[in-house]
Amino acid sequence: MTQRLHLVFGGELVNPTDTAFKNVDDIHIVGIFPNYATAFDAWKNEAQRTVDNAHMRYFIAHLHRLRDEETPASPTEELG
């Protein structure tokens, strides 16, 4: 069975129309979830909790796409 891990994270943005964080050290890591449905629930909860701050934004990152062993690594990935 393939795992489809998802990371939910967010923080305050410099500009609400962009995706640059105001302070990377203050990024809130909500957690890693085993499927999109639970990640979406966590994302929705955090987004609703911070709805009064237009600069706060939460995201869902599809971690399973990053660790696909069948896909060749990018040149920058191999630098590490």
C-alpha positions, 0 to 999 in steps of 0.5 A, spaced: 500 500 500 502 506 498 502 512 503 500 518 501 503 523 506 501 530 507 504 536 511 500 542 513 503 548 515 502 556 515 504 562 518 504 570 516 505 572 509 508 578 507 503 580 502 496 576 502 496 576 495 503 572 495 506 566 498 512 569 502 512 568 509 514 574 513 518 570 518 520 563 516 522 562 524 515 563 526 512 558 521 507 553 524 507 546 523 501 543 524 503 536 522 504 530 517 497 526 516 496 519 512 491 522 507 489 528 504 482 528 508 485 528 514 490 533 512 484 537 509 481 537 516 487 540 519 488 545 514 481 547 515 481 548 522 487 552 522 485 556 517 478 558 520 482 559 527 486 565 524 480 567 519 481 574 522 488 575 520 488 576 512 496 575 512 495 568 515 495 562 510 496 555 511 498 550 506 497 542 504 504 540 501 503 533 498 510 529 501 508 523 497 510 527 491 517 529 494 519 522 496 517 518 489 523 513 488 521 512 481 522 519 479 529 521 478 532 526 483 533 533 480 540 536 480 539 541 486 536 535 490 543 531 489 547 537 492 545 535 499 
